[in-house]
Amino acid sequence: MSHLVMRMTGVVTILAAVSLAFWLVFGAPRDWDGGMRFLRLALGLGCLGVIRGGAKLVFPDSGDDADPGEAPDRPQGDGRDTRV
């Protein structure tokens, strides 16, 4: 899949999830009682997951990045020739 198609799919996915989340927060019926409250919670959490998935489509992990836990290479020697 080309990068343009992936990014467009990610943007559309994010917009759809954000619009559903806004509807759940601001426009959903307030008389959801009993088990419907849990459905509303599940939909809200699902929106967060879909937004994360859309962000992964927009900004794919290339795998070329170094591990963030790795320290950068340090110069060999006693360090007298390095500037601070």
N, C-alpha and C positions, 0 to 999 in steps of 0.2 A: 504494500500500500504506500502510495507516495506521501510525502510529508504534508503537502497541501491538503489532501483528502483527510489525512489523520487530524490535522489541526482544525479543519472545518467541522469534522464530526465531533471533535472535542468541544468546540465552542457551542455547537448546537445542543450537545448533551448537557453542558453546564447551564446554558440558558433555560432549558426545559426543567432541570432539577431545581434551579433557583426560583423559577416561577411556581413550581409545585410547593416549594418550601414557603414562599411568601403567601400562597393561598392557605396553607396549613396554619400559618401564624396569624394572618390578618383576616382571612375570609372564610375559613372553615366554619361549619355550624358549631355553635357552642353547646349544643345539647347532645353531644356524643357522650353517652354514659356507658358504664360497664365495660364490656370487651372492646367497644369502639374506641375507647381512650387508648388502649394498647395498640390498636390498628393505627391510630394517629401517631403514636410514638414510633412505631415501626416504619411508617412512611417518612417521618422526619429523619430518622437514622438512615434510612435507605437513600434519602436525598443527599446526605453527607457523603455516603459511599459513592454515589453516582457523580457528585461533584469532584471527588478525588479521582475517580476513573477518567473523567473528562480532562482533568488537569494532566493526568499521565499521557493522554493522547495529544494534548497541546504541547507539552514539554516531555518528550520521550527520554528515557534513560538510555544514554548511548553506550554505557558500559566501559567507556574509555576513561572515565573519571577515576582519579585515585581514591582510595578509601579515605574518608575524612579522619579516621583515627590514626592514619599514618603520619609520622613526622616528616617534614621535608628533609632532603639530603643535606647533611651538614658538611662543611669543608673539612678536609683532613688536616691534621697538624695541630699546633697549639693555639691557633687563632690570632696570632700577632698580625697577620697580614689582612685581617678583615676590618672593615670600617663599621662603626656603630652609628 
